Amino acid sequence: MPLLIVALGVVLLLVMMTRFKLNGFVSLILVALLVGLLQGLGLSKTYDSIVDGIGGQLDDLVMILGFGAMLGKILADSGAAQQIASRMVTVFGVSRVQLAMILTSFAIGITMFYEVGFVLLIPIVFTIVREQKLPLLWVGLPMSISLSTMHSFLPPHPGPSAVAGTFDASLGLTLFYGLFIAIPAAALIAFLWPRLPFIRAMNPQLPVSLITTEEFPEEDLPGFATSLAVVLIPVVLMAISAVGTLFLDDKNPVLPYVTFFGEGPVALLIALLAGIYVLGPAINLAAARRAPAQPLAVGAATSGAGGTSLPARPAPPSRWSGVSTSCSEAVKPIAMIILVIGGGGAFKQVLIDAGVADYIKDFTSGWDISPLLLAWAIAVVLRISLGSATVAVVTASGIVLPLVHGSGTSPELMVLAVSCGSIAFSHVNDPGFWLFKEYFNLSVVDAIKSRTSYTTVLSLIGITGVMLESTIIH
């Protein structure tokens, strides 16, 4: 019965948003309320779950999206994104721009959360699409697919790391085994998916509110090294944190500092401040170039030949005025994105509080199949039902934990099996689904066709790779 109610809730959500065009945030809250009541939570408990879900989902994600949007706008308005995009196209060529995005996403995604890597790379994607007149999904999908795979399959990301602790698995070996699955799987799907007919038929337009349409003269672009350094600041900080977490003892006095500066919001804030300082002059130069000349006040006009009054240039803006405008403009268009992601968190929390995870745990407890397949299947069912990859992997690992030692299965492969299951079927109860949908300017149906399909195929390829490795590793 709980799974039937979940299914009905998802169908109702799709009908409300596609048939009646109701706002996504409103639809998610209404469905969360209805599902909570049908699951027997009652009005008060359902309301508390919705509030907790919104808060829990948006806690540090608000800072990630906010700082990331501001940093992206500064990169775009200063010409830094254009500089990086132009260099990538020059080095790889337009025909291999997908390869450039895949390699960049691999490098960033090994240590960075999906959301952080996404908001960091999206301005570069938008710039390449605008300058080269390429389809948005042709460039953006390889980036998103690569980031999704790195985030879901491999430690030190939260889900795999939590499962590794449950199974007492080596993080280093899990990462090593996982790379042999994650890199080929992501590369295959990242190259294949944008070429599929149903993806090519979508062709969404660039979201006007999230892009900068201006093309900068070559001589006005900031230096490539400066532009790249700003982008790499959060990458380096989070990579140092990941390495420190793996190799430093918990009592090491350096570890708190390493982990603090490696937190996604903190790393993005530092990059934002650096971008403001080094790219601020370029933003003001662009603003001054766009501004029309203003006439002087009466009595202050200069005279040209024949005594004609000439317009005077406006006073140069302060160092920070253009930056302030960019930051303010960056936040406005992501307000609805934040609300919709919060609504997804509310729906997810209602499902968790209604005991759907416990129901699935009891339902699957008697399955007699390979521990690896069982771990993957349970994670898939939980992912479909709850939307939360973290809840899916933690719950699935607890169910199959007794099987790890008794079956002789490698604990590292068990981690990968559960992690592969947690990426499957990203849909309307997954907040990451809404981030993908809004930035790529897709309808709900098209987002399901593109994101839900690629995450599911990645999951299937992943468990296939795990089963193949299990014939060698014991």
C-alpha positions, 0 to 999 in steps of 0.5 A: 500500500505505501508504494501504491500511494507513492506512485499515485503521488508521483502521477498526480504531481506530473498531471498537475505540472504538465496538464494543468501547468501548476507551479512546481513548488506549489505542486510539490507541497500539495502532493507532499501534503496529500501523500502524508495524509494518505500515509496516516501521518495526520495534519500536524505531523505532515506539516512538520515533515514538510517544514523539516524537509524544506529546511533539511534540503536547503540547509547548505544548498542555499549557500551553494546555489547562492554563492555559485550563482554569484560566482557564475555571474561574475565569471560571465559578466567579466568575460572570464567564462568566455575566456575559458570557453574560448580556450577550451574550444581552441585546444579541443576544437568544436567537434571535441567540445564534449570531450573537453566537458567530460574531462573537466567534469571528471577532474572536478567531480572526483572531489566536488558534490554534483551541485557544486560542480554543476553551478561552477561549470554551467556558465562555461557551458552557457558561453560555449553554447552561445558562442558556437551556436551549439544545442544546449544539451549537446554540451550540458548533458556530458557535463551533468552525466559525468558529475552525476557518476562521480558523485554517486559512485565514488568516495569521498562523496557522502553516500559511498563514504557512509556505506564504506563505514557501514561495511568497514570497507577501505575507501582507497580500494573502493575508489580504485575499484570504482574508477574502473566502472565510473569512468567508462560508464560516464564516458559512454553515456556522456557521448551517447545520450546527446546523440539519441534522437529523442534527446536531439528533438528537445533542443531547449533554449538558453535560459535568458535570465541565467546567461550573459548575452554580451560578447567581449572584445578579445583585448578586454578579456581577463587573462586565462590564468586569472580566470582559471585560477578563480574557477579552480579555487573551490576545486583545490580546497575541496580536493585538499579536504578530501585527501585530508579526510582520507589520510589524516588521523581524526585527532590531527589538529590540522584536520578541522581547518582542512575540512572547514575550508573544504566545505562546499559553501566555504570554498565557493565563498572564497572563490567568490571573494577572489573573483570579486577582487580580481575580476571586478575591474573587468566587470566595471569596464564592461558596464562602462562600455555599455553605458550611454554617454550622459549630458552634463548638468545645465551650466556644466556642458563643454562646448565644441566647435561653434559653441555646441554643447557636447555630452560628457562621459559618466563618472567612472563607477566605483570598483565594486558597483558593477560587481554588486549589480552582478551579484544582485542579478545572479540571485533573482533567477534562482529564487524559483529553483531554490523553492522547487528544490525545497519542495522536492525535499518536502516530498522526500521527507514526508515519504521518509517520515511515513515509514516507506523505507521501513516498509521496503526493508521488511518487504525485501528482507526475504529475497534470496539472491546474490548479496551484490544484486540484492544490495543494488535492487534495494537501493534502487527501490528506495531511490525510486520511492524516496528520491534521496540517494543518501537515504537509499544507500544508508538503508540498503547497506543496513539491510544487507550488512549481515550478508557481507561477512557470511557470503565472502563478498568484497565489502568494497564491491558491496559499497559500489553495488549500493552506490550504483543503485542509488543513482537510478531513476532520478525523478520528481522526488529528487531535488537534483532533478529540479536543478537539472530541469531548471538550468537546462530549461526543460519541461518536466516530461523532457527532464524525465526523458533525459535525466531519469533515463541516463541515471537509470542506464548508468545504474545498470552499467554500474551494477554490471561492472560490479558483477564483472569485478566480483569474478576477480575480486573476493 
